């Protein structure tokens, strides 16, 4: 329970310096596209353990706090974690919608942030990449954009499986999360190459776990691509 509380700092401590950094990231995402509004956003990383899911969840919260109707989708159909973060069940979710077993409105779950809805992964399928590139995904995106102002996807790491690449060219933009002192430069460069090769649009990079000796705090930074 304590780890969950730490993850959702934007909800539990909205005045904290880290929460302010998330709001800065939100602003930069909004200004990253001059000609068209970002309606679908994907967050990913090179490898596991870089803070991708924590970043995704907190971004979803700060966009909802701004007054947007937000749908946070757990598109990690291999090791889903969003349901843990928000303390909800994962008996049904995205995979049920993609296979047309459920309507989107029946599969989403509410959160304690009024304008934020959650769509957990649902049952783990044998073919995650195929599910994410299916006709059902295109139909889901259309329905989600009709119902919400912003759809945010938490996806698997890019270098582990192809799922993120498959989804990146279906989203308006991608944010890459890099962990300071952990993500290797080569891995980050390879991730950028794979996403661009899949026609994904990288909006910028979030550098997290950057430690400052002055006050011993960790901050999240967003850099334009």
Secondary structure, 3 states (H helix, E strand, C coil): CHHHHHHCHHHHCCCCHHHHHHHHHHHHHHHCCCCCCCCEEEEEECCCCCCHHHHHHHHHHHHHHCCCCEEEEECCCCCCCHHHHHCCCCCCCHHHHHCCCCCHHHHCEECCCCCEEEECCCCCCCCHHHHHCCHHHHHHHHHHHHHCCEEEEECCCCCCCCHHHHHHCCCCEEEEEEECCCCCHHHHHHHHHHHHHCCCCEEEEEEEEEEECCCCEEEEEEEEC
